[in-house]
Amino acid sequence: MEPRISIITIAVRDLDRATAFYEAMGLVRHKGITDGVAFFQMGGVILSLFPKGDAEADSGVRFGDEPGPTYLAYNTRSDAEVDAVLAAAEQAGGRIVKPAGKAFWGGWYGYFADPDGNLWEVAHNGAFPIDSEGRISLPA
Amino acid sequence: MEPRISIITIAVRDLDRATAFYEAMGLVRHKGITDGVAFFQMGGVILSLFPKGDAEADSGVRFGDEPGPTYLAYNTRSDAEVDAVLAAAEQAGGRIVKPAGKAFWGGWYGYFADPDGNLWEVAHNGAFPIDSEGRISLPA
């Protein structure tokens, strides 16, 4: 296994609702493949929204209760950007799970949930640099 | 929200077991930060393994049953590489959830679960090119 993750799929209960939420967050849906799925190019990885029933039928797995133990983080370049992203999530129909505050690891962060209840951490961690293309790095 | 995902966290029941699994898959754990967490640099994103209880305490969220509706895909450059990654996952202590086979979207793919039951799709999709740095793109 080379060190990469290609696609992050969120199996959603309502594809239109989830798509509208992520579009309201500023993401641009891929216009080429839209039949029963929503794709978003996220730098070098792809975010996919796929109906839960279709994902279960394809994998043969029954997904557990929301939210699952795999969750996503959006890191920012400033504390203020954390506040802005959390506010945007609430505006877009998400839920603030934990308001922005000081992190035990020294930064500023909070959590929101998308309309399906899936958890996103929003964090400013100065020790994890983000380059101009949005790629994040662990400390050297 | 700029189009990026920074960190993908898997909240695991047994950090040592999960870390050993992903190391056996060929990933290299970050040596700088190892106290109660395992980080892996995955190209421009970070994979994090974090104890479930700690993640629940930090977020205030109770995670549902395994596997959750957010799952990951590792895309390959060939059909044979799909078979090899699935075999490696089984060898490393994972479980084959769906053996490799033809996909409805035209490629070759299967699924494995990590020791906590978290789902990974392993797929060769020629329509989604992967560059030399491992970054995947949606069709133009």
Interface residues (C-beta under 8 A of the other chain):
Chain A: M1 E2 P3 R4 I5 S6 I7 I8 T9 I10 A11 V12 M25 G26 L27 V28 H30 G32 I33 F39 F40 Q41 M42 G43 G44 V45 I46 L47 S48 K52 A55 D58 S59 G60 V61 F63 G64 D65 E66 P67 G68 P69 T70 Y71 L72 A73 Y74 N75 V85 A88 V97 K98 F104 Y111 A113 D116 N118 L119 E121 A123 F128 I130 D131 E133 G134 R135 I136 S137 L138 P139 A140
Chain B: M1 E2 P3 R4 I5 S6 I7 I8 T9 I10 A11 V12 M25 G26 L27 V28 H30 G32 I33 F39 F40 Q41 M42 G43 G44 V45 I46 L47 S48 K52 A55 D58 S59 G60 V61 F63 G64 D65 E66 P67 G68 P69 T70 Y71 L72 A73 Y74 N75 V85 A88 V97 K98 F104 Y111 A113 D116 N118 L119 E121 A123 F128 I130 D131 E133 G134 R135 I136 S137 L138 P139 A140
